[in-house]
Amino acid sequence: MGGDRAIPALAAPEDMGSLGIMHLKRLWSRLARERLGQRDGAADHPLDQVALYGLDLGLLESLRFLNDGHDFAAFERWVLEANGGALDPDRVRRVNDAIVRMTGGVGDPALELLMPAPVLGADQLAGWERDGYVVLSDAVDEPTRAAVEAALWQALDAAPDRPASWYGRDHGHSIWTNLVHHPALRAVRRAPRIRAAFAQLWGTNDLWATADRAGFNPPERPGWQFPGPHLHWDTSIALPMPFGLQGILYLTDTMAEQGAFTCVPGFQHRLTDWIAALPSGADPRQLDDEIRAAAVPIPGKAGDLIIWHHALPHGSSPNRTDRPRLVQYLTLFPTGRHDERPWV
């Protein structure tokens, strides 16, 4: 933690620091200046996302660390530690290339990623257009899926055959876990079929995977009631709604009543008219009974990936079986994507 209250200079995006990574020093300096009352108004968020997610760093954990007031050297040490003590040179090159392109420079053609072969068929795409979600089976191979499942059980200090171990976890009454940096989760983020599905829906392979958490939703019982999240949006619902994707990977077979991912199919087509019809002063995030009644749980097999349009109200659901639901959250987004809408 730094005791020096001098306002640091705002670093340029191309400043690589000691790790050779563009934009990290600018991100650190911008937030340090904000804490001392100097707001630069720089629209850096797309750069932030590429620099952090490109290095398998969670956005919230990174901002939390930076806002604790650490100096830049400590931030670089934290970046290294989060990556197991070494950075992948290919990922560093790709991050730097994206920063160059996003700040008006010319990227390296050798780093351009070609479109993979499509993995979603005509029927799946028709369902996507109608319902706003699609299920990709066998999104990862069995060893990759099993490794994430094992890592999650280990992180929870729990076991499939010990139901008492499924409760009372030290991160509180939540279905999320703070498992982010395990190599097994990173392997899922880089899985070829997952990347191909997102590339097919986005129409580009210039994509970055978010460093999101895993999830563990145990059966309800006395003392443990489903804490949510219930139906909600993770994006602003200010109109017009841009295109956006989110995803969840089932790590085990998941029945509809097993806390399955739940959404309101087709709502991406209804959102604009629904908002227009709301009474004056109504909170659009308070979903009415009609919408809640239209929500559908989506069952799946171990290794199934559900991708949905972020305009769909969605959430988890109460687990009313005798087995927990294990998942990994992830999405891929294109270089330079930025949503400038106000939060509504």
Rosetta blueprint (number, residue, H / E / L):
1 M L
2 G L
3 G L
4 D L
5 R L
6 A L
7 I L
8 P L
9 A L
10 L L
11 A L
12 A L
13 P L
14 E L
15 D L
16 M L
17 G L
18 S L
19 L L
20 G L
21 I L
22 M L
23 H L
24 L H
25 K H
26 R H
27 L H
28 W H
29 S H
30 R H
31 L H
32 A H
33 R H
34 E H
35 R H
36 L L
37 G L
38 Q L
39 R L
40 D L
41 G L
42 A L
43 A L
44 D L
45 H H
46 P H
47 L H
48 D H
49 Q H
50 V H
51 A H
52 L H
53 Y H
54 G L
55 L L
56 D L
57 L L
58 G L
59 L H
60 L H
61 E H
62 S H
63 L H
64 R H
65 F H
66 L H
67 N H
68 D L
69 G L
70 H L
71 D L
72 F H
73 A H
74 A H
75 F H
76 E H
77 R H
78 W H
79 V H
80 L H
81 E H
82 A H
83 N L
84 G L
85 G L
86 A L
87 L L
88 D L
89 P H
90 D H
91 R H
92 V H
93 R H
94 R H
95 V H
96 N H
97 D H
98 A H
99 I H
100 V H
101 R H
102 M H
103 T L
104 G L
105 G L
106 V L
107 G L
108 D L
109 P H
110 A H
111 L H
112 E L
113 L L
114 L L
115 M L
116 P L
117 A L
118 P L
119 V L
120 L L
121 G L
122 A H
123 D H
124 Q H
125 L H
126 A H
127 G H
128 W H
129 E H
130 R H
131 D H
132 G L
133 Y E
134 V E
135 V E
136 L E
137 S L
138 D L
139 A L
140 V L
141 D L
142 E H
143 P H
144 T H
145 R H
146 A H
147 A H
148 V H
149 E H
150 A H
151 A H
152 L H
153 W H
154 Q H
155 A H
156 L H
157 D L
158 A L
159 A L
160 P L
161 D L
162 R L
163 P H
164 A H
165 S H
166 W H
167 Y L
168 G L
169 R L
170 D L
171 H L
172 G L
173 H L
174 S L
175 I L
176 W E
177 T L
178 N L
179 L L
180 V L
181 H L
182 H L
183 P H
184 A H
185 L H
186 R H
187 A H
188 V H
189 R H
190 R L
191 A L
192 P H
193 R H
194 I H
195 R H
196 A H
197 A H
198 F H
199 A H
200 Q H
201 L H
202 W H
203 G L
204 T L
205 N L
206 D L
207 L E
208 W E
209 A E
210 T L
211 A L
212 D L
213 R L
214 A E
215 G E
216 F E
217 N E
218 P L
219 P L
220 E L
221 R E
222 P L
223 G L
224 W E
225 Q L
226 F L
227 P L
228 G L
229 P L
230 H L
231 L L
232 H E
233 W L
234 D L
235 T L
236 S L
237 I L
238 A L
239 L L
240 P L
241 M L
242 P L
243 F L
244 G L
245 L E
246 Q E
247 G E
248 I E
249 L E
250 Y E
251 L L
252 T L
253 D L
254 T E
255 M L
256 A L
257 E L
258 Q E
259 G L
260 A L
261 F L
262 T E
263 C E
264 V L
265 P L
266 G L
267 F H
268 Q H
269 H H
270 R L
271 L H
272 T H
273 D H
274 W H
275 I H
276 A H
277 A L
278 L L
279 P L
280 S L
281 G L
282 A L
283 D L
284 P L
285 R L
286 Q L
287 L L
288 D L
289 D H
290 E H
291 I H
292 R H
293 A H
294 A L
295 A L
296 V E
297 P E
298 I L
299 P L
300 G E
301 K L
302 A L
303 G L
304 D L
305 L E
306 I E
307 I E
308 W E
309 H E
310 H L
311 A L
312 L L
313 P L
314 H E
315 G E
316 S L
317 S L
318 P L
319 N E
320 R L
321 T L
322 D L
323 R L
324 P L
325 R E
326 L E
327 V E
328 Q E
329 Y E
330 L E
331 T L
332 L E
333 F E
334 P E
335 T L
336 G L
337 R L
338 H L
339 D L
340 E L
341 R L
342 P L
343 W L
344 V L
